[in-house]
């Protein structure tokens, strides 16, 4: 079978080359459009339920909202874990599903169970699903500032909520645009208890007064003068004065109407906040967080978001600026470009080595032309399978390159050797005018390729199957290493197919002219001279060789036992995430003060470009952060602008020395890995200790002892 394919490829080499060109075009198109990201998405399939219950304490939220929802979600098909968090005014329930579950199927099932338990929730508790995003969905962040001072925080928040947010949500690939910081304007009615008591008014009565006065009604239509007019009663509150003049219509005593302003102070003020944003320690700002839909192309989505923001800048009021505070596209392009450079270097090195050892430039072109085709075929299959291009998937191709060229090298070398053995005297200068000489040369080359073709094909298949055990990995380790195993398998399978199709065809076209003997190369002669005595000694003393090999293997045991272990090496993402934890019960005012102080100190480090601090949570289900947690995204300048000899560890050490406050525990993390850890485990640091029990006081005591 393999011999027939080889013979067919040699006899129809023009058609084989044409098919290879078509495969290359397919691969190039796939490589251009394949989704790009920095790292594989290691987060679990999850659905987030966010329930707002304004003004309620965490214990009430836990008893009346979180517990009923979490209990109902335990019976959702495919759910492996359910985690609930209760905060002031908000409940978050995370439903984690087993690997391979379709996200939208999971969302529909969770929605069904929410509908079943909705009647058990208290009035005013509104449960809704979070965005269809993953743990690495935060791809872009920005801040709205007004350096001229023409707009306050409430106005900046309105620009974000009613202009930028809705425009950016139309960008393909964007699941949600979350707002953080700023002030939400609201009408505030501050009641006077004494005047209420004098008028025999209660809080429910006043609440109903305001609701009834803030309505519009329709009165059908009326026909006048051969035209009809819609009848509508306008009743929406448009100003503070409208609110103040709401009348109490059920007053028993005679006299003037009792208005809301008679027993309440009506004013405009900010809504109670559970999140604050700061930029560079210079003061509060309003920020936006672009959350990408799961499975989308991160790089393409960020580029479209940037383009849309450039268009929207024209519509911003005078003095308002959009400041970029986090951009993952820099990490993606740097990571992918680094791997591309390494692949190109490896590719050129293989070609140069082949040219040096074979001493025949056109023979090295066989590798130069066949290797990219195998890589492009791997990209095409990646695109079909929905695998993103990231450091792991591209790393699989980098690993495979060394083995991919083996078949071509061995086949070319055997062709050279057979031509050398059959004598170069019968070979002319490449014109091949004499039919007999040409036929003899073709037959020698064909027999040389048939001799090694089948073994090479099966050897590449064996290497292809060597990564099959990786596919048995599950959970995070499976999601981390599966892209590498897939791409290596695709590349090796493509190389195996090309070794009996394209490579023989290219050899017939390119291996022409006089073939030099390997002894004509001084490098080959030197290596053979050094190799022969060594191999002779090894073969003469096999027992000694095996004993030395065994001792060498055993000697690796001690350093292996002394070395530590880690799930994956820490990726230098180019930016930092400062996530300290403050003491419980911190007020909004104190949290804002602490946030600005830490941001101001961080900005003093020369390598820092921008500091975007957030305390509390953003308006999104993907951010269940309490006021005790600060998240500061630190954008660093390009490496060329760093001080001489300074690396990431030095910057972290300097920042940690500068930012020291009593009661604040520092944590310096990488943005992507930190969010994956938080969503996967519920904690933000690499190590966490869970203390469970029935007595909260005893749990508190144990926690304090663990802290010490």
Secondary structure, DSSP 8 states (H G I E B T S, - for coil): -HHHHHHHHHHTHHHHHHHHHHHHHHHHHHHHHS-B-SS-----EEEEEEEE-TT--HHHHIIIIIHHHHHHHTTSTTEEEEEEEEETTEEEEEEEE-TT--HHHHHHHHHHHHHHHGGGS-TT-EEEE--SEEEEEEEEEEEEEETT--S-HHHHHHHIIIIIHHHHTTSTTEEEEEEEES--EEEEEEE-HHHHHHTT--HHHHHHHHHHHS--EEEEEEEETTEEEEEEE-----SHHHHHT-EETT--SSSS-EEGGGTEEEEEEE---SEEEEETTS-EEEEEEEEEETTS-HHHHHHHHHHHHHHHGGGS-TTEEEEEEEEHHHHHHHHHHHHHHHHHHHHHHHHHHHHHHH--HHHHHHHHHHHHHHHHHHHHHHHHHT--BSHHHHHHHHHHHHHHHHHHHHHHHHHHHHHHHT-GGG--SS---SHHHHHHHHHHHHHHHHHHHHHHHHHHHHHHHTTGGGGG--HHHHHHHHHHHHHHHHHHHHHHHHHTTHHHHHHHHH--S----GGG-HHHHHHHHHHHHHHHHHHH-HHHHHHHHHHHHHHHHHHHHHS---SS-----SEEEE--B--TT--HHHHHHHHHHHHHHHHTSTTEEEEEEEEE--SSTT----TTBEEEEEEE--GGGS-TT--HHHHHHHHHHH---TT-B--EE-HHHHHHHHHHHS-SSS-------S-HHHHHHHHHHHH-
